[in-house]
Amino acid sequence: MKEEFIVLNVVKNNNNNRFELTVDGFTAFIDFKEKDNVIKLIHTESPPELAGRGAATALIEKTLVYLEENNYKLIPLCPLVFAYIKRHLEWKRIVDESFNGFKD
């Protein structure tokens, strides 16, 4: 993760059902659905003003850390989140056992 993002906090916005990371006044987010301590990450979006800066990746990383620290299980329906976990297989540890999108 780029150094500029390390000090920023991800926010779980329950009113809008999304995780948010605000950088220089612009907010990247991941839409989610939650049920019984399982979170489905559905869609990641980053504004054009943050394009190419790594904000979406930082948001994904910080969201995964948040999920793990708060004992959530993950179902990665968002293609960006899914691709991130495929590149960083150590994060499979928080993927819910009901999700069988990864081939061993």
N, C-alpha and C positions, 0 to 999 in steps of 0.2 A: 504494500500500500504506500502511496506517495505520502511524504512527510506532511504535506499541507492538510491531509485528511485525518491524521492520527489524533489530533486534539478535538475533533468534532464528534458529537454524540449522535447516535441514531435515536429517533423518537418513534415509539409505537403509538400511532395516532388511532385510538380505538373509535373515535367518532367517524373517521373516514375509512377505517379498515385498511390502513397502509402504514408501512415503515417509511420514515422520511429522513433524509440527510440534506441539510441546507448548507450550501456553499456560496459565499459571496452574494447572498440574497436570493439565490435560485435553489429550488427544492427538487431533488430527485426522489423518487418513491417506488415502493414495491407494494402492489395491492395484495391483500391477504384475506383468507377466510379462516376462522378459528372455531374448533369444536373439540371439547374434551382434551385440552392440552396438546392438540395436534394443529399445526398451522400449515395451511396450503398457501404457498407463495405463487401468485397467479400471473402477475405482469409487472415488469420493471420499466420505468420510464425516467429519462433524464432530459432536462431542457436543452435546447440547442446551445445555449450559452455555456454549458458545461461539457460540450462535446469534445472528445479527445483528451480530456484531463484525467480520466480514470475515476470519475465520481460514481458511475454506476457500479464499477468493481468495488470501490470502497464501501458503497451502500450494501452490496451483497455480503461482503466480508463482515461488516459490522452487524448486519442482521443475523447472520449465522452465529456469530459470537453471542448476541443477545438471546437467541433461541436456546443455545446450549447453556448459558449461564442461568436461564430461567426455566430449565428442565422441560422445554417443549420438544416435541418430535416434529419432523418436517416432511411435507410432501411437496417436492419441487416441480410444480406444474409450469412455471415460467421457463421458457427456453434458455434465457440468460443464466438463471440460477442453476438449472439442470447442467448446462455446459460448464459453468464454474465448478460444480461438484465433480463432474467427469475429469476435469483437469487437476482437481485437488481432492483425490479420493478419500483422504483422511476425514472429510466432512460427511462421508456416508454414515459415520457413527451416530449422527443425529437424525438420519432419514428413517421415517416410520417403516416398520417391517411390512406393512400392507402395500407399500410402493414397490413395484417390481420393474421399474423402468431401467435399472442398471443391470447389465449382464456381468457376471463374475468371470 
